[in-house]
């Protein structure tokens, strides 16, 4: 064993620090088996297990003192949020929520050993009377909704959605939590049809419980209309361009039935909730331009690319743009051969051929 500094030490030729990193990773992997429940919790709940003694002592307070302390945490969180200090806001909101539902470590030596599920106990303070329970529930919902906003500001949308889940676990009829979950499901550029459909379901439920004329009601209506418009555009373009860049997906009868049912629901929804949005044109429906069909479809794809860019779906836009470029190159080659203008000479590729080869990584 070559002993320079510990950072330079080697064991059988392998640096000591590399061996230590491998050991830590191996130990972490082994203990994941014994920490499934904890690892599944959102991080704002995991954090309640590791707090200072003063916070632990607050968890023993009676109702009045506990509520006063919780409201103080929330107020500080609100102030930090307005000041743009999102990490500080999260800490305050987590402390507020942690006075009513928290995790407790049962071992004092948790800092020096791996934590396992059996070392953690979950606890709650729900109140002793109906009035106390209602007041606690109201404060917790506001706290989790604000926590969701703070995490979303940091682009941690998954955790923001979890915070909305916790608010809805306390009050399933919270219009604010339903609206925020829908917004944070669809805000990331990586969101797709699954997140959009889940968001629409949340917003439709919010419509049933939201106070008419409120700001939340207006927000719910605006987002619901936009998501339904995008769903109609998406379904129309799926049907119009589905065969152009087919990747060979195979669907069983269950999947085919599910899609037919989804299309039927979408058609029913379109008929029942007509709005001011223009219905997208479809190639072959008599409302497209008089250009040849391939050019018409490619032009429609260009419009879809613009729609993706406008709504922040940049990855989808880039993927479709590459596909359109390849399709146009193929179309140009086919027309050149058809006209007899040029034979396909791979030793002297055209600019279109070179672009197509580059796109394919050749």
FENKA-V150222 format. One record per helix or strand. SS is the DSSP state (~ for helix, > for strand). FROM is the first residue (numbers start at 1). TO is the last residue. If there is no record, write none. Layout:
SS,FROM,TO ; SS,FROM,TO
//
This chain:
>,2,2 ; >,10,11 ; >,14,15 ; ~,16,32 ; ~,36,40 ; ~,43,49 ; ~,53,58 ; ~,63,82 ; ~,86,97 ; >,101,105 ; ~,117,119 ; >,120,124 ; ~,130,153 ; ~,157,170 ; ~,175,187 ; ~,193,209 ; ~,215,241 ; ~,253,272 ; ~,293,310 ; ~,314,339 ; ~,346,348 ; ~,351,359
//
